[in-house]
Amino acid sequence: GELVPDDVMIGVVGERLKQEDCQCQGWLLDGFPRTVTQAEALDKMLVEEKAGALSAVIEFKVPDETLVERIVGRLVHPASGRSYHEKFHPPKVAMTDDVTGEPLVRRKDDNAETLKKRLSAFHGQTKPVVDYYASKGLYSPVDADRPAASVQEAISSILQP
């Protein structure tokens, strides 16, 4: 239920940004940075690696209640990684993988209590990151609790030069 420590995340992202396939026209970071320490380290890494500067920071806004519903209903086939959802993408037979007929499971951290703890930590740690990037004119919130095409349109309008 805890977030990965800053030094671990900074090291992982720093190493990844050095990889050849990251030397391109652009890339996306999903879930990083989550703290101001991570944001400042990212800025430093981009300068040191001569990787340019961030062009946008997008936060996908979804109500906590919706996130809880999405996660708590998630079902997984452990052998293949196939995922289902009790409400949004149910298996043909309850708790059974459509392909193999094997049982589906819930990850032990896919429960309301753990998720609410993680969301609380997330909100507490990322609010300063939002403020950090807003002060740089890079922050754009996107209402992600709507149809995918609408969210995609919002993202495209932010990323267009």
N, C-alpha and C positions, 0 to 999 in steps of 0.2 A: 503493500500500500504506500510505500514511500517513493519519492522521486530519486532518480540517480544523482549522486553527488556531482557538484560543479566540476571538480578536477577530472573526474572520469569522463564526463560529457565533453569537456573542452579538449581533452586528449584524443578522444575518438573522432570528433569532428575535425580537429586540426590535422590528424593523420589522413582522414578521408579527403580533405581539401587538397592535399598534396598529390593525390592520385592523378594519373594522366587524363582520365576521362572527365575530371572536373575542370580541366583547362579548356573551357568551351565558351560559348556565347552566354551561358547562364545556367543556373541550377536552382533547385528549391530545397529549403531546409524545413522539415516537418517536425514540430515539437522542440525546436532549438532556435534560439536561446530561450530558456524559461526563467532565468534570473538576470539581474543587471550585471552580475559578475560574468556570466556567460556572454552577454551582449557586448560588454567591453572587451572580453577576450576575442570574440569574433571580429570586432572592428580591428583589433591589433593583428590578428591572423591575416585578415584580408590585405592589410597594408604590407606586412612582412612577405606574404606570398605574391604580392603584386597582382592580386586577383580582382582588383577593382573595389567598388563600394556597393553596398546594398541599394537596390532601386526601389524596393517596397517591402513593407512588413504587413502581412495580412493576418488578421485574427478572425477565425471562423467562429461566430457567435451562435451558440446553441444553448437553450435553457438547460440548467442542470437536470430538471425532471425528465427532459427528453433523453439526455445522455444516460441517465439511470435506466430508463425503459429500454434503450437500445442495448446496453451492456448486459443487464440482468437477463434478458431474453436470448442471449447468444448461446448457441450450441455448436460444438466442434467435434469433428471426426478426427481423433488423435493421430491415426496412421497417415492420413492424407493431408490434414490441415483444412479440409473442406469445412466451411462454416454455414450455419443455418441460423434462423431466428424464429422463435416461437410465434411471433406475430407477423413480421415483415417478410420472412422467407422460410416458412416451416417445411420440415421434411414431409414426404408423402405419408410416412408412418411415424407416429410420435416417437421421439428419442431414438430414431433409427436412420442410419446413413442411407440415402437413396441409391447409391451405387453398390455398396458392399452388403448392406443389411446389418452391418455391425452397429453396436450401441454408440450413441452420441454422448458427450459429456459436457458439463459446464466447467470452465476453468475455476479453480478455487478462489481466485481473486475477482471473479465476475459476480460479485454480490453487492447489494445496495450499501451495506456498511463500509466495505473497503472502498467502493467507488466514491462515496460521499467524503471519506477521509482524503482520498486523492484529489478530489475536486476542491476541497477546502485548501489543501496545500498548494494546488495549482493556482487558484485565485489569489491567495496571499502572496505567492512568489512572483506571479506574472504581472500583477497590477503595476509594480514599479517598472517592469520592462515595457509595458504599454506606454507609460509616461515618458520613459527614456526615448523610445522611437517617435512618439508624438512630438517631442521637443525638437527632433531632427527633421520633422515633416515627412516621415516615412510611413507612419502608421495608418492603416485603413481597416476598419472593422467591416465584416461582411456577414449579413444575416444568413447563416447556413441552415436555418430551419425552414427551408422552402425547397421547391423542386430543383433538381440538379442543373437543369438548363438555365434557370434564373441565377443560381450561384455562379455558374460558369461565365455568364454574361457580366456579372459584377466583377469577377476576377479579371476578365479580359479588359474591361474598361480601366481598371487600376494599372494593369501591366502595359497597356499600349503607350508607346513613346509619344 
